[in-house]
Amino acid sequence: MASPMVYKGRPVVRDGNKVYFGEPYNKYMVVLTVLENVNELPSRILVQLQSTDPALAMTSEKIIKEVERKNLYDAFELGSVWLEKQLAE
């Protein structure tokens, strides 16, 4: 059985064009959505910091922050900073 992927000590799970970063039992997690690929590499990624509160519907209420990035490294780095700051509050 393969070990789960981690980035900066947090789990990373891919489901289709979405990548979930963080623990689902925490108050927040990062969702990366690949919007566009060039030569099979992600070239447009939507980065969202989302609440994991089950009382919120899957609407804009769940989205705390959102921005697009042009590569996975930048997307993960920004998402990581957002997540760390939000969880520290």
ABEGO torsion letter per residue (X at the ends): XBBBBBBGGBBBBBBEABBBBEBAABABBBBBBBABBBGGBBABBBBBBBBABAABBBBAAABABBBBBABAAAAAAAAAAAAAAAAAX
